[in-house]
Amino acid sequence: MKIILPGGTGQVGRVLTRAFLSEGHECAVLTRRPGTNTTAATPGLREVAWDGRTLGPWADELEGADAVINLAGRTVNCRYDEKHLAEMMASRVDSTRVIGQAIAAAKHPPRVWLQAATATIYGHRYDASNDEETGIIGDPPGVPALWGRSVDIGKAWEAEIHAARTPHTRKVILRTSLVMSPARGGVFHVLANLCRFGLGRQGDGRQYVSWIHEHDFVAAAQFLIARDDHSGPFNLAAPNPLPNRDFIAGFHAALGTWLSMPVPAWALEVGAFLIRTETELILKSRRVVPTRLLKNGFVFRYPDWPAAAAELTGRWRKG
C-alpha cells in the first residue's frame, strides 16, 4: 500500500511507519521540517514538506494513495494558556481542513482517511465507561473549567472531518487514548522512570486511565484500513481501563520496585507548573472502552495492563 502520514514524525507516527515499512508498504510523512527528524534516516520512508494549513505540492502525494493517517497537532504537554490553546486548536483544525481539501481535489483520492482524535472528548467520570454509542461527550459540572477547553478542541477537530466533502474516501475517526510504547520520550518511558524512583498513585488514585499497547494500536489501524464497511468514530483504547492507583501499581510490579510514594493533587499542581504542563493530563478520569472494535471482531493482544506493562518494561530495559 501507499500510506501518507501528515504529522507522522512524532512517537505515534514512528510506531506506525515502522510497522508499515516492515510489511513492505510505501510511506510518506508530511512534515514542517523535512530532514530534521529521526524518521529522515529510515530506509524506504520519504519526508515531504507541508505547512499543515495550505494546499501545496504535497497534495500530489495523496493521488492514488491507499490510506491517509492524519496525526498532525501541537503537543498537549504544555501550560493551557491562551497562546498554547490557540495553537493546539489551529494545528488540529487547520491540518484536518486542508487534508479534506486535498482529498476533495484529487483525481484519484485515497481509499480511506484515518483522522487522529482524542479520547479526552469524553466526560470525566468514575461511574461507568464511555464508548462510542453511549459515552458522554463533554465534562460534567464541577470539574475545572480549563478541562473543558480540551473537550472544545476535540469537538472542533472532529467537526472538521465531518464537514469535509470526500464522497469517494471513507472517513474513520480515531479517538485515541495513551499509546504505550517503550520508546524514549513517550509517556511509558517517562512514567517508568518516575516509578523507578518512587512515584506512587497520583491525586486520590481513583481517576481512570485509558491506554493502548503500541502493538494493538498498529493492529487497530490496520484493521480499520482493511475493513471497507467501517467509518465514523472508534475508540482506540484497551478494553480494561483501570484506576490510577492500579495503573501505577502495575508499573511497580513490572519494574520490581517497592517504593511507591503517593503524590497529592496540590503537589501535582506545583510540579505541573514547574515543568510547564497541566494536571488535567493526570487527574481527569478517562474511562474509555473500545465497543465498536470489539463488536466488529477485533481481538486485543494486550487487553489488560499487567501483561502489557510487563512486555513494555522488558523492551524498555533493553533500551
N, C-alpha and C positions, 0 to 999 in steps of 0.2 A: 504494500500500500504506500501511497504518498500521503504523509501526515504533516500538517502545518501547525506549529505551536507558537502563537503570539504570546509574548511574555514567558517563554519557556526556559529562561536562564536561571530561575530560582530552584529551590530544592525539589519541589513537586515536579517541575518541568524536567529536571535532571533524572528523577526517578522514572518518569515516563519515557524519555528519549533513550535511556539505557535499555529499557525493556524492548522498545520498538526496534531499535537498531540490532539488538541481539537476535531478533526474529527476521532480520533481513529487510525491514521496511526502510523507506526513504523518509528522512525527517528534515524539515526546515524550521528553524527557530527565528521568529521575528523579534528583534531587539533594538533598543535605542542606541546601544553601544556595541556594534558587532566587532569581534576581535578582541574584546577586553574581558570576556567571560571564560570560565573554566570549560564551557561547552565548545569553545572555539577549537580546541585541540582534539576533539573527539572524532575519530575516523568515521566517515560516512555521514557526518552531520554538517549542514550548511547554516550559516547565520546570515540573515537578511535585515537590512536597516529599515526601520519604520519609526514614526513618532508617536504612534498609539492614538492619533487624533484625526489625521487627514489621509485621504487616498493618495497613493503614490505608486511607483514601480513595484513595490512589494505586493500589491494586489494581484499581479500576474502569477504569483506563487499559488494562488487559490484555484487557478484554471486546472480542471481535471483532477484536483485533489480528492482523495477518498474521505479524509476527515480533517476538520479544523478543531483544535482544542485550545480555546482562548483562556489563558491563565493570567492575563495582564491585570495588574493592580498594585498600587502602592502598599507597602507593608503596613499592617495594623499594629505592629510593635513600636508604638510611639505614644507621646502625650496627645490626648484628644483636644488640642487647641483648634481654633477656627482655621488656621492655615493648614494644619495636617488633615483635619476633617474634609476640607475642600479638596485637597489633593487626593485623599482616599476616594471620595465620590467621583471626581473628574476622571481619575485614571481608570476606574471601572466602567463608568457610564460611557465615556468618550470612546474607549477602545472597543466596547461591545457595539456601539453605534456604527463605528467605521468598519468593523468586520461585517456587520449586516449589509452595509452599503457595498462593500467589495463583493460579497456573495451575490447580491442582487444584480450587480453589473456583469458578473462572469458569464461568458458564453457557455461554459461547461462547469457549473457550480459544484462545490463539494457535495458528496452524498449525505454527510452528517456534520452537524456543528454541535460540539460539546462545549458548553459555556460554564466556566467556573462560577460558583456562587458560594454562599456561606450558610452553615447550619445555625449561625447566630441570629438568623432571621426569626427563629422560633423563640417563644417566650421562656423566660426564667421560671422554672417550675421544679418541684420535687415530687408532686403527687402522681404524675403519670408521664408517659413518654410522648414525644412529639413525632408523628410520622407524616408522610406526605398527604394523607387523606383526612386526618382528624387533628393534626397538630395546630397549635395556637400560634399564629403569626403576630409578633409584637409582644412586648413585655407587659405584665400586669401593673396596676397601680402600686406604688410603694417602692419600686426599685429606683436606683439613682437615675436621674433624668439623662445623664450623659450616655447611659447604656442605650437609650432609645435612638441615639444618633447612628449607632452601628446597624440597628434594625432599619432605619431610614435608608441607609446606603444599600443594604441588602435588597430592599424593595425596589429602589430605583434601578439597581443593577439588573434585576430580573425583568422589570418592566421594559427595559431597553431591548432585550432579546425577544420578548413577546411582540414588541412593536415592529421588529424587522420583517420586511416583506421578502421572504425567501421560500416561495412555494415549492421549489424543487429540492430543498435541503431540509432534512429532518433536524429538529432542534431539541437538544437534551440539556437540562439544567442540572448541574452537579452541586447540590447543597452539601458541601464538604466539611467534615469535622477535622480534628487534628490528625494529620498524616504522620505516622510514626515511622521514622527511618533513622538508622544509626549514623547517618552522615553528619559530619562536623557542622555545627552551627544550627542544626534543626532543633525542634522542641524536645525530642527524645534525648539528644546529646546534652542539651542544657539541663534538663531535669535529672538525668542520670548523674551528671557531675554534682549537682546540688544535693541530691540524695546521698551520694557517696560521702559528702561532708556533713551529713546530719539533718538535711531538710525533712521535716515531718509534714503532717497534714496542714493545709493552708486555710485560714479562717476557721470556721467550725467544722470543716471537712464534710459537710452534708451535701454540698453542691455537686451535681453530677458532671462527670467528664465523658464526653463522647470522643471517640478516637477511631482510627482505622489503620491497620498494618499496611505498610507500603505494598506488599505483595497483593493484598486484597484490593487496594486502590487501583493498581495497574489492571488486575483481573476484571474489576468492575468496569473500568474504562473500555477494555477490550470487549467485554460482554455487551456494553451499550452501543459500541460501534457496530458490532456484528448483527445485532437484533434490529432489523428494519421496522419492526412493529412497536418500538419503544420511543416515546417522546415525552416532553414535559419534565417536571422536577423529579429527581431521585436523590434520596439521602445517601451519601457515601459515608457511612459510619458502621462500625461493628455492631452486631445485634444486641450486645450486652454492655451498655454504658454502666458506669459504677460511680459511687460517691468518691469524692476526692480522697478521703481518708483511706479507702481501699485501693484506690489507684496508686497513691504514694506507697502504701504497704506492698503493693506488687513490685514496685521498683526495688524496695529494700530486700524483698525475698529473692529477686533475681540477682541482685548485687551481692547478697550475702552480708549485708551490713546490719548493725544492731542499733546504732544511734539514730533516733528519729525525733527531732525536736519540733513540736507544733509551732506554727507561726501565726499569731493572731492577726485579725484584719487590720488593726491600726499599724502594726509593723509592716504589713504588706503595702499599705498606703505610703509609708515612709520610703520603703525600698523602691516602689514603683516610681516615686518622684525622683529619687536619686539616679536611677538608671533610665529615666525618661520613657516610661511605659505606663500602662493603665492596669488597675486591678480587675477591671471587667474581664480581662483575658483569663483570670484565675478564679474569680468569685462568682461569675454568672453560672447558674446551673443549666447546663446544656444536656438535656436528657432526650437524645435523638436516636431513633431506630430506623432501619432501612426496610420498611414494609414492602415497598414496591420491588426492590431487588429480590427479596425472599419469596414473594408471591410468584415471581416470574422465573424461579428456579435457580437463582444464583446461590452458589454454595461458598461460604466463607472458609478460608483455610485457617484463619485465626479469629474465631468468634469471641473468645474470652481473653481477658487481659493477662492473667498469669502466664499462659503459654506464649502469648505474643511478647511479653516483657522478657521472658527467658531467651527466646530466639534472638530478639533485637540486642539484648545485652551481650550475648555470645559474640555477635559480629562487631558490636561497638568496642569491646575489649581488644579485638584484633586490629582495631584502627582502620 
